[in-house]
Amino acid sequence: MADRSEHLVHLRRADSKAKAARVLAALDSMVGAGEVLAVARVARMAGVSRRFLYDHPELRAEIERRSAALAQQRARSTAGDARVTAASLRADLENAKATNRRLEEDLAALKRRLGELLGGDFMAKEIASGSMRAETAVTGRVTDLEQALFEAQEALARRTEELEAARQINRELMGRLNR
């Protein structure tokens, strides 16, 4: 009877060793493919139960060790990419500033020209119709122009805030890179 139980123990140990070998092979395969290591995924790939992995702390520790190594490798890769990204962010910021300046200049020129055209047309119509005196027409037009100026200043303030936010993000990213 003892002989039979020893034989069963031997078979059980051999089965466990075979399963452990499958787990390690699955880990090698998953690490090679760059897959995320999780107990459930490793168990599924190795054809073992999650319970088997939880019952063998050395296998679970190996999964965690390789997962940490993979995460560290990805972090180093990301840090290398971040240096390139920080440089591209600086370039993008400078390009955005230049574009913003050009757009503001174009907007101001277009507003001036539009004001001249609309003001001339408005004044001509009002004076020709005789419905309003020239002073009243000018006062109304000045009010309209002041409103347009206020809206343009608000738009400029919003863009300035966005630019400051981009600068702050850039400073934070540079601070992280320098740490």
C-alpha positions in Angstrom: 0.0 0.0 0.0 2.9 2.3 0.9 4.4 1.5 -2.5 1.3 2.6 -4.3 1.0 5.9 -2.4 4.7 6.6 -3.1 4.0 6.0 -6.7 1.1 8.5 -6.7 3.2 11.1 -4.9 5.9 10.6 -7.5 3.3 11.0 -10.3 1.9 14.1 -8.7 5.4 15.7 -8.4 6.2 14.9 -12.0 2.9 16.5 -13.1 3.6 19.6 -11.0 7.1 19.8 -12.6 5.6 19.5 -16.1 3.1 22.2 -15.3 5.8 24.4 -13.8 7.8 23.9 -17.0 4.8 24.9 -19.1 4.3 28.0 -17.0 7.9 29.0 -17.4 7.7 28.4 -21.2 4.6 30.5 -21.4 6.3 33.3 -19.4 9.3 33.2 -21.8 6.9 33.3 -24.8 4.8 36.2 -23.3 7.9 38.2 -22.3 9.3 37.7 -25.8 6.1 39.0 -27.3 6.0 41.9 -24.9 2.6 40.9 -23.6 1.3 42.1 -20.2 1.9 39.4 -17.6 -1.0 38.6 -15.4 -1.7 35.4 -13.5 -4.9 34.6 -15.4 -3.2 35.1 -18.8 -0.2 33.1 -17.9 -2.4 30.3 -16.5 -4.5 30.3 -19.7 -1.4 30.2 -21.9 0.3 27.4 -19.9 -2.9 25.3 -19.7 -2.9 25.3 -15.9 -5.4 26.6 -13.4 -4.9 29.9 -11.6 -5.1 27.9 -8.4 -2.0 26.0 -9.4 -0.1 29.3 -9.8 -1.4 30.6 -6.4 -0.4 27.3 -4.8 3.2 27.7 -6.1 4.5 30.9 -4.7 7.8 30.5 -6.5 6.0 30.6 -9.9 3.9 33.6 -8.8 7.1 35.3 -7.7 8.7 34.6 -11.1 5.6 36.1 -12.8 5.9 39.2 -10.7 9.6 39.5 -11.2 9.4 39.2 -14.9 6.4 41.6 -15.0 8.4 44.1 -13.0 11.4 43.7 -15.3 9.2 44.2 -18.3 7.6 47.3 -16.8 11.1 48.7 -16.0 12.2 48.0 -19.6 9.1 49.8 -20.9 9.8 52.7 -18.5 13.3 53.1 -19.8 12.0 53.0 -23.4 9.4 55.5 -22.5 11.9 57.8 -20.8 14.0 57.7 -24.0 11.0 58.6 -26.0 10.2 61.3 -23.6 13.5 63.1 -24.3 12.5 63.2 -27.9 9.0 64.3 -27.0 10.3 67.1 -24.8 12.3 68.4 -27.6 9.4 68.2 -30.0 7.2 69.8 -27.4 9.5 72.8 -27.3 9.6 73.0 -31.0 5.8 72.7 -31.2 5.4 75.4 -28.6 7.6 77.8 -30.5 5.7 77.0 -33.7 2.4 77.6 -31.9 3.6 80.9 -30.6 4.7 82.0 -34.1 1.4 80.9 -35.6 -0.6 82.6 -32.8 1.3 85.9 -33.5 0.7 85.7 -37.2 -3.0 84.9 -36.7 -3.4 87.8 -34.3 -1.8 90.2 -36.8 -4.0 88.8 -39.6 -7.1 89.1 -37.4 -6.3 92.7 -36.4 -5.7 93.7 -40.1 -8.9 92.0 -41.2 -10.9 93.7 -38.5 -9.5 97.1 -39.4 -10.4 96.5 -43.1 -13.8 95.2 -42.3 -14.5 98.1 -40.1 -13.5 100.5 -42.8 -15.7 98.8 -45.4 -18.7 98.4 -43.1 -18.3 101.8 -41.6 -18.1 103.5 -45.0 -21.2 101.6 -46.3 -23.2 102.2 -43.1 -22.4 105.9 -43.1 -23.3 106.3 -46.8 -26.6 104.5 -46.3 -27.6 106.4 -43.2 -26.7 109.8 -44.6 -28.3 109.1 -47.9 -31.5 107.9 -46.3 -31.7 110.9 -44.0 -33.1 108.7 -41.3 -30.3 109.4 -38.9 -28.0 112.2 -38.5 -24.3 111.6 -39.1 -23.4 111.9 -35.5 -25.9 109.3 -34.4 -24.6 107.0 -37.1 -21.0 107.4 -36.0 -21.9 106.9 -32.3 -23.7 103.6 -33.1 -20.8 102.5 -35.2 -18.3 103.3 -32.5 -20.4 101.2 -30.0 -20.3 98.3 -32.5 -16.6 98.7 -32.9 -16.1 98.8 -29.2 -18.0 95.6 -28.8 -16.0 93.9 -31.5 -12.8 95.1 -29.8 -14.0 93.7 -26.5 -14.7 90.3 -28.1 -11.3 90.3 -29.8 -9.6 91.1 -26.5 -11.5 88.2 -24.8 -10.4 85.9 -27.6 -6.8 87.1 -27.1 -7.1 86.5 -23.3 -8.3 82.9 -23.9 -5.4 82.2 -26.3 -3.0 83.7 -23.8 -4.4 81.4 -21.1 -4.0 78.4 -23.4 -0.5 79.4 -24.1 0.3 79.7 -20.4 -1.2 76.3 -19.8 1.0 74.8 -22.6 4.0 76.5 -21.0 3.1 75.1 -17.6 2.8 71.6 -19.0 6.1 72.0 -20.7 7.7 73.1 -17.5 6.3 70.1 -15.6 7.4 67.6 -18.3 10.9 69.1 -18.3 10.9 68.9 -14.5 10.0 65.2 -14.6 12.7 64.6 -17.2 15.3 66.3 -15.1 14.5 64.2 -12.0 
